[in-house]
Amino acid sequence: MKITVDTGSCVSSGQCVLLAPEAFDQNEDDGTVVLLAEEPPAGAEEAVRQAELTCPAAAIRLSGA
């Protein structure tokens, strides 16, 4: 599974960070999503899927899932 994010669409809700802190962080300046890993760490796949589904701006995309 590969993760991509659209920082231009991000509304800084932080749901991704709460659900999958292994894969996402927030920019300290504006709160937008920061991708920590293009592929989820072992055991974090389901959390990353939930982050994608929960994102209010649909700024997270998964491919090869």
C-alpha positions as CSV (number, residue, x, y, z in Angstrom):
1,M,0.0,0.0,0.0
2,K,1.3,3.5,-0.9
3,I,0.1,6.6,0.9
4,T,-0.1,10.0,-0.8
5,V,-1.4,13.3,0.7
6,D,-2.7,16.5,-0.8
7,T,-1.6,19.2,1.6
8,G,-3.5,21.8,-0.5
9,S,-6.7,20.1,0.4
10,C,-5.9,19.4,4.0
11,V,-8.1,21.3,6.5
12,S,-5.8,20.6,9.5
13,S,-8.3,18.5,11.4
14,G,-5.6,16.2,12.8
15,Q,-7.7,13.1,12.6
16,C,-5.0,11.3,10.6
17,V,-2.4,12.0,13.3
18,L,-4.8,10.7,16.1
19,L,-5.5,7.5,14.1
20,A,-2.1,6.8,12.6
21,P,0.7,8.7,14.3
22,E,3.2,6.2,12.8
23,A,2.4,7.5,9.3
24,F,1.2,11.1,9.8
25,D,2.2,14.3,11.6
26,Q,1.1,17.9,11.4
27,N,3.0,20.9,10.1
28,E,3.9,23.2,13.1
29,D,3.2,26.3,11.1
30,D,-0.3,25.7,9.6
31,G,-1.4,22.3,10.9
32,T,-1.5,20.6,7.5
33,V,-0.7,16.9,7.2
34,V,2.9,15.7,7.0
35,L,3.5,12.3,5.5
36,L,6.0,10.4,7.6
37,A,6.1,7.2,5.5
38,E,5.0,6.5,2.0
39,E,4.2,3.0,3.1
40,P,2.5,2.3,6.5
41,P,4.7,0.7,9.1
42,A,4.0,-3.0,9.9
43,G,0.8,-3.3,11.8
44,A,-0.5,0.3,11.0
45,E,-2.3,-0.6,7.7
46,E,-5.8,-0.6,9.2
47,A,-5.1,2.7,11.1
48,V,-4.0,4.3,7.8
49,R,-7.1,3.0,6.1
50,Q,-9.3,4.6,8.9
51,A,-7.4,7.8,8.5
52,E,-8.2,7.9,4.8
53,L,-11.8,7.3,5.5
54,T,-12.0,9.8,8.3
55,C,-10.2,12.7,6.6
56,P,-12.9,15.4,6.2
57,A,-11.0,16.9,3.2
58,A,-10.3,13.5,1.5
59,A,-6.6,14.7,1.4
60,I,-5.3,11.1,2.0
61,R,-5.1,8.6,-0.8
62,L,-4.1,5.0,-0.7
63,S,-3.1,2.9,-3.7
64,G,-2.3,-0.7,-4.0
65,A,-4.4,-1.3,-0.9
